């Protein structure tokens, strides 16, 4: 029972860390620098691989 509890806590901590990382990534993606020139690049990206300028 102790092992299962430990595994559950580990999974919970991992999920929390992933959620925190995702929220941070979303916040960075919605930041000002991307908003300035991201709209034109966002449309072009799905058709093919992104080409760095």
KOLSEVEX-132824 format. One record per residue (C-alpha): residue number from 0; z, x, y. Coordinates in Angstrom, 2 decimals, decimal comma. Layout:
! residues N
<atom NUM <Z X Y>>
...
END
This chain:
! residues 53
<atom 0 <0,00 0,00 0,00>>
<atom 1 <0,80 2,89 2,33>>
<atom 2 <-2,64 4,43 1,85>>
<atom 3 <-4,38 1,15 2,66>>
<atom 4 <-2,28 0,77 5,80>>
<atom 5 <-3,15 4,31 6,90>>
<atom 6 <-6,86 3,71 6,28>>
<atom 7 <-6,71 0,45 8,26>>
<atom 8 <-5,04 2,18 11,21>>
<atom 9 <-7,61 4,99 11,08>>
<atom 10 <-10,45 2,47 11,12>>
<atom 11 <-8,83 0,60 14,01>>
<atom 12 <-8,48 3,81 16,05>>
<atom 13 <-12,08 4,78 15,27>>
<atom 14 <-13,35 1,36 16,36>>
<atom 15 <-11,32 1,60 19,55>>
<atom 16 <-12,75 5,04 20,31>>
<atom 17 <-16,31 3,82 19,67>>
<atom 18 <-15,75 0,81 21,93>>
<atom 19 <-14,37 3,05 24,67>>
<atom 20 <-17,36 5,40 24,35>>
<atom 21 <-19,77 2,45 24,48>>
<atom 22 <-18,09 0,99 27,58>>
<atom 23 <-18,23 4,40 29,28>>
<atom 24 <-21,91 4,77 28,36>>
<atom 25 <-22,72 1,30 29,73>>
<atom 26 <-20,87 2,10 32,96>>
<atom 27 <-22,84 5,36 33,35>>
<atom 28 <-26,11 3,57 32,52>>
<atom 29 <-25,41 0,98 35,23>>
<atom 30 <-24,49 3,64 37,81>>
<atom 31 <-26,44 4,26 41,01>>
<atom 32 <-28,70 7,18 39,95>>
<atom 33 <-30,29 5,17 37,13>>
<atom 34 <-30,73 2,08 39,29>>
<atom 35 <-32,79 4,02 41,83>>
<atom 36 <-35,64 5,15 39,55>>
<atom 37 <-34,77 3,60 36,18>>
<atom 38 <-36,67 0,32 36,58>>
<atom 39 <-40,11 1,94 36,52>>
<atom 40 <-39,22 4,29 33,64>>
<atom 41 <-37,56 1,54 31,60>>
<atom 42 <-40,82 -0,39 31,40>>
<atom 43 <-42,77 2,64 30,17>>
<atom 44 <-40,30 3,89 27,53>>
<atom 45 <-40,77 1,28 24,71>>
<atom 46 <-44,50 2,05 24,35>>
<atom 47 <-43,90 5,68 23,39>>
<atom 48 <-41,49 8,62 23,49>>
<atom 49 <-39,93 9,39 26,86>>
<atom 50 <-41,59 12,35 28,59>>
<atom 51 <-39,27 14,36 30,85>>
<atom 52 <-40,70 15,19 34,23>>
END
